[in-house]
Amino acid sequence: MEENFDPVYGESILYNEEFDCIWKDDYMEAMQDKILTAKYIKKGSSCNLKRLKEKIKKNKDNIEFIGSGAYASAYMIDENNTEYEHNTYVVKNCAYQEDEHINDIEENVNCEVRMIKHLNNFIFNSISPHILLYIKHAQCTACNNPSMRIVTEVCRSNVEELSNEEWPYLKNMDIIIFQVLYTLHCIQSVYPEWRHNDLKIDNVFIDKVAEDDYYYKIQNKFFKISTDMFAKISDFGLAHLPNIIINKAVYPNPELDWDPTTNGMRPTQNRYYDMHMFLNEINIEYVDDYAKSTLDTNMVNLIKDMLPDQYRSDVYVKGNKLKTNKKTALSEHCLLEDIEYKQPIDALMNYFGHFEVSCDSIPEDANIFSLN
């Protein structure tokens, strides 16, 4: 179950000296050792960016703007700490739509914090490392517009950058797809009704990790991924977990002229929805100037199997420009109707045999990510 949630302020359980997680990386160890503390985000501190920049500059630390959207902006802070080479973290500043929402735990800004905290248990329990790591959160009510600051780990890039043919990881998109689908499978196995509801490719970050062999167990099969990159699922502002983390954003709100069902979002089970959104975006993103897929044949076949014609957007050339054909059938069939046409396990069991290894080949001291 979810831990007690205080919207005013909270920290990762990693800061609890008595907490012993099954798996952790260098970033998590820096948190447990109280080296990475995100000192600029405190309980009751202001979200005034001008004052924050002045304080950071005075301490000879660095702040870098990352980007912004309709209701949030993000920036990276780098503390020049000699004990830890990369004492950096991301601060996402999310605005509440109404002042009275600040203490409503079912409001989507508060739900985003609750969800990422809750899902981080999949990391700590060595189930999946492919979820963005939460550090802390702090509410600001001192300014004219109340907001929530969510502090997370820094990831080197997002998956959209991999569409650049010069990016060295393009040939390894099967690794990214495996990691995302594996994580969806794990979460949905524990919580069948859980939905991310916004699993676009720009909500999947890519982090550079120690180059190594990483092992996974799915049902009775073992897989080895040799890589130096981890996909991290992020942005849980529209995620919903019935009876545990109820998110009002997935329900229609006539006062705000908001009807999420037009995008297929519903507070009901559909283990196909998130996989469909992710794979459909990959299908239209990873094409060359002639609308031909840049993915390897195996991943092209995976997408065709998981996304049949009536459920798949396609890219075509018109007037020397790439156009996307987003068929109406997408909303009429697989989005609005809660039909679980396929599940992540269907792709995992049939399209990643090239990663499969025998149990005997895995070193005795190797960590194995698994639901078990």
N, C-alpha and C positions, 0 to 999 in steps of 0.2 A: 504493500500500500504506500501511498504518498506520505512523505514526511510532513510534519507541521509546517505550514507556509506562512511567513510573515512578509507582506508586500513591502514593508518599510525597508528592511535590510535582511540579507542572508548571505551565507558563505557555503562553499562546497564542503561536503563532509570530509574531504581530504585534509582540511585544516584541523580536524579532530585527531589528536595524538593517539587515541585509543583505536581509531579505525584502521583496520588492516585489509587492504583490497587484494584480491587474488592476482590481478595483473596491473602493472603500471609502467609508464614510460618515463623518460627523463623530465618531461614537463610536469608530470604528476608528482614525481619525487621532489622537484623544486618547490612545489606547493606544500607537500608534507613537511619539508625541511624549513618551511617559513621563509624561504628565500624569495620566491615569487608571491608577493602579497597584494599587488595592485593597490598601493598605498594612497593613490589619488582619489580612489572611490571609497568613501566612508559613509557611515550612517549619518544622515542629516546634512551631508555636504551638498553644495549647490551644483547644478548642471550648467551654470554660466560658463560658456566656452572661453570667453575672453579672459576671465579671471583664472580659469584652469590653465590656459596657455601661459599666462604670466608666471604662475607658480612653477610650472614645468620648466620654463626658460630659466627662472631664478635658480633652480636646482641643477641646471645644466643637463636636464633630460630632454627627450625629444617627443614630439607629437606629430602625427601625420594623418591628414584627412584621407579616408578611404572611399566614401561615397554616401549617397543619400537617396531616400525614396519619399513616398507620400507622407509617411508618418514616422520615419526614423532616419537617423544619420549615424555613420560609424567612423571611428578614427582609431589609430593604433598609437599606443604609448610605449616608449622604450625607456626603461629606467637604466641608467648607466651604473649597474651594480657589478662590481668586480668579482663577486662570489659566483655569479651566474651569467655566462656570456650573453645569453639571449633572454633577458628579463623583460619580455615584451608581452603585451596583451591587447585585445581589441575591446573597445567600449562602444556598445550600440545604445544610442539614446532614442528611446521610443516615447512618442507623445501619446497621452491619453486623449481620447476624443472628447470626453466630458470630465469636469472636475470630480463629479460624484463617482466616477469609475475607479478612483485610486485604491479603494479598499474592497472592490468587488472581485473576488477571486475567480469568478467566471468570465471576467472581462478579458479580451484577447491578449492585451499586453501582459497582464498578470499570468494568464495561462501559458504564455510563451516561456516565462521563467519557470513555472511549475513543471512544464513538460520537459524542458531540457535537463532540469535537476533530476527528475524522475528517471528519464531515459539514460542518464549517466551511470545508473546502476548496471546497465548492460556492459559498460566499459569495465567498471570495478570488478564485476564477477566473471571477467574473461569470456563473455559471450560474444561481444563485438566491439572493436575499437573504432568503428566507423561512424561515430556520433560526435558532434562538436563538444569539446570539453568546457563545462561551466566552471567559472571561478567564483564569482559573487554577483550580487545585484544590490542596488541602492535606489530608493525612490527620492525624487526631489519635488517638494511641494512649496519650496521657498520662492520659486520664480512664478511669473504670471501664468505660464502654461505648465502644469504638472507633468512630470515625465518619469520614466523608469530607465535606469542605466543597467544594462546587462553586460557583464564582463566575461569574456571567453578567451580561449587560447587563440594564438595567431596561426593561420594557415597560409602557406606561401602563395597560393593562387586558387582560382576557381576553375571548374571544369570547362567553362567556355573558352578559356585561353588555349585549351588543348586542340581546338579546331584549327589553330595556326599550324600549317604544314611543317614549319621549321621547329615546332615544339618537339623535343625528343621523345615525348611519351605517347604520341599519337598512335604508334604501332601497338601500344599496350592498353588500348581502350577496353579490351576484354577484362583486364584487371579491375578497372574502375567499375564496369558493369557488374562483375562478380561481387565486389565488395558491397555495392549498394543493394543488389538483390538479396545477398546473404543477410544483410542487416534488416531489410524489410521482412524477410522470412522469419528471422529470430523474434522481432517485435510482434509480428502477427501470430506467431506460434504461442506466445505468452498472452497476448492481448488480441484476439481475432478481430475485435471491433475497432481497434486503433486505426486512425487515418492521419496521415500528414497533411493532405489536402492541397499542398502547394509544392510538390517535389519537382520543380523545374530544375534544369541543369545549373542555373546560377545559384541554386540553394544547395548545391553539392560542392563543397570546397575540397581542394587537394592540398595535402600537407606532405612535406618532405620528411621522411623518417629514415632511421638507420637502415642501410641496405642489408637485407637479411632474407632468410626463408621464413615465411609465416604460414602456420598450419591451421586448418579449419576442419571440423568434423560436421557433416550434414547427414543426418540419419545414420546409415551404416557405411558412408563413404568418407575418405580423407582426401584433403586437397592441400597442395603446397603452392604458395604464391611467392616467387622470388622477386622482390621489388624494393624500391626506396620511396614509395608513395602510398599514402592512405587517403581514400575518399572519406569525407566527413559530412554526414547529413546535418543540415542546419536549418535555421529559420522555422520555428515551430509556432508562429503566431496564429496559424489556422488549424493546428493539430487538435485532435479531439480524442478523448478516451472515456467512453461512457461509464458512468458511475464512479469514476475516479477523478478525472480532470475534465470537467464539462466546460466546453468553450462556446460561449454565446454567439461567436462569429459564424458558427455553422448553422445557425437558425435564422430564418427570415426576420428582418426588422423593418416594418413599414415606415417607422418614424425616420429612419436613416435611408430609406429607399434602397434597402439592401436585401437581395434575395440570392443567397449562395447556391440554391438549387439550379440556377441557370448555368452555373459552372460545374455542376455535378456534385457539389459538396453537400453531404448529408450527415446527420448524426447516426448513421446506420452502417452496419458492416459491409465492406466491399474491398476485399483483399486484392482486387485487380486494379483499382483506381490509381493508386500511387505508382505501381509498376508501369501502368499504361502511360501516365503523364511523363514519367522519366524517359521511357524508351521512345515514345513518340517524339519528344524533343530531340533526342539523339538522332533519330531517323531523319529529321529535317535540318539538323545543324551540321552533321558531318557528311557534307557533299562537296564535290569539286565544282568548277565553273560550268560543267556540263550536266549538273544535277545527278552525277553518279556518286554513290556512296564511297566514302574513303575508309570505311570499316573493312575488316577482313571478312572473308566469305562466311566464316562460322558465325560471326556476330550479325551479319546481314540475314542469315537464315534464322537466327534466334528472333530477330525483330519481326520477320515475316510470319513466324510461327506464333509469337505472342501477340502480334498486332495484325490480324488479317485485314484484307483490303478495306472493309467497311469501317474498321476501327483505326485506320492509319492515315495520317496526313502525308502528303507527298510533295516533293519539290520538282519543278519543271522549269525549263528555259523559255522565256518569252521576250523577244526584242533584246537579246543579249543580256537579260537580267534574270536572276533566279526568283521564281515566284513559289509561294506555298499554297497548296490546295488543301485547306482545312475543311474537309467534307462535313456537311451537316449531319451525316450519320454518326459522327463522333459524339455529338451531344444527344442525338436521338436514341442511340443504342447503348454505348458503353459508359457514358457519363451520367445521364439522368437515371437510367435504370440500374438498380443494384444487382447486376449480373456479374458473378465472378467467373468470367470466361476462362481466365487462367490465373495461376498464383505464382509467386516467385519460385517456389520449389520446382515447378514444371520446367523453368528455364535452367535452374541450378543442376538438376539431375540429368539434363539432356544435352547441354551445350558447353560444358566445362570439363570434359573428360581429359583434355590436354593438361589440366592441373592435377588430375587425380593421382594419388600415390598409395602404396600399401602401408598399412599400420606399422609393419616391421621396419620400414625404411625411415621412420621418424625417430630422431634422437630421443633418448630417454628423458633428457632434461628440457626438451622443447615444450613451449607453451602451445596448447591447442585451443583455439577459440571454438566454443561449442555451447549448445543449449544444455549439455549435460554437465 
